[in-house]
Every structure is written in structure tokens, then in C-alpha cells.
Amino acid sequence: MKPAPAPSPDELAASLQTLRLLVREVGANYLASLQADIALVQRALGHASPDRQRRTDRRRMQKWIAELDVKPAKGRRRDLKQLDKLIARLTATVENW
């Protein structure tokens, strides 16, 4: 079985351009999803009862946010993972309210 013929430089350039657009689109949708989750947490805070458990949760949530160690200028995948994990924890906390 013969290997597939190598693409021309123009074909490869077009494929790479498509890949760049895909990364941009997926990234934008991912970030929009994270921001929507944060907005959900913010709305939940506005409707939370002032009981003791909610105060404890708010303290924990503030601590988690303060402990976040990201370097936005570097654009690291590790930072996105940390943000995703933090937002998931915050969302899970307010879903139990």
C-alpha cells in the first residue's frame, strides 16, 4: 500500500489557516462558557439566603479565588485548567444552595 501523496505547500497552508480559525472559534466558545458559569455564580450570590452555611461557602469561595495563581500574559494551558477547575468548584457550590 502506497502512502498518501504529500500535500502541496498551498494545501498545507490552507489547512493550517483552517486550523487557526477552529482554534479561535473553539477558544471563544470555551471562554464564553466559562464566563456564563461565572455569571451564574454571581446571580446565585444575589439570591442566597444569609444563613450560616452560605456565609461559610462565600468565605471558602473567596479563598479559592484569592489562591488562584495564573499568569494571563503567558497564555498557558495550565492557567486555563486552573480557571476551569475553580469555576467548576464555584458553580458546584452554588448549585447546592
N, C-alpha and C positions, 0 to 999 in steps of 0.2 A: 504494500500500500504506500503510495507516494504521499509525502507531507503536502499540506496545503501550500499553494504558492504564496510567497511573501507579498504583503500589500505594498502598493506604491507609496512613496512618501506623502503624496497628496491624500491618499485614502487614510493613511495612519493619522495625518494631521486633522482630517475631518472627524475621525473617531475620537481623537483627543479633545477636540473642541466640543463634541457632544458630551464627553465625559465631564468636562468643566461645567457645562450647563447643568448636567444632572447633579453634580456636587452642589452647585449653587442653589438649585431648586430644593433638593433634599435638605440641605442645611437650613434654608429659610423656613421650610415647613417644620423641621425639628425645633428650631428656635421659637417659632410661633406656638407650638405645642407647649413648650416649657413656660412661655410667658402666660399662656392661658391657664396653666396649672397654678402659677403664682397668683393670678387674678382670682382664681377660685379660693385660694387660701385667704387672700385679702377680704373677699366678700364674707367668708366664714367668720373672720375676726369681727366683722361689723355686726354679726348676728349672734355672737357667742354670749352665753349667759355668764354672769360674773362669779360663778361658783369657784370653789377651791381647786377643783381638778383643771378647770380652764386656765386659771392663773398659773398653775404648775406647768401645764402644757405650753403656755406662752413664754414662760421663763426658759423652758427647755428649747423651744424653737428659736428664741433669741440667741441662746448659747450656741446652737448649731450654726446659725448664720454667722455669728462672730468668729467661730472657729474655722470658717471656710478659708482656705489658702489657695487662691488661684492667681495666676499672672496673665491677665487678659491680653497684654501686648504680645505674649509669646504664642497664643493661639494653640495651646496644647490639647491633645485629645484627653489627656488625664484630667485637665480642668473641666472639660465637658462632662466627663464621667462623674466628677465630684458634684458639679451642679445638678446633674440628673439625679444622683443619689439623694442629695439634700432636698430637692424639690419633691421627690417621691416620699421622703420621710415627712415633710411638712404636710403634704396632701393627705397621707395616711393618718396623720394626727388629727387633722380637722374633719376627716370623714367619720371619725368615731364620736364626733360631737353630736 
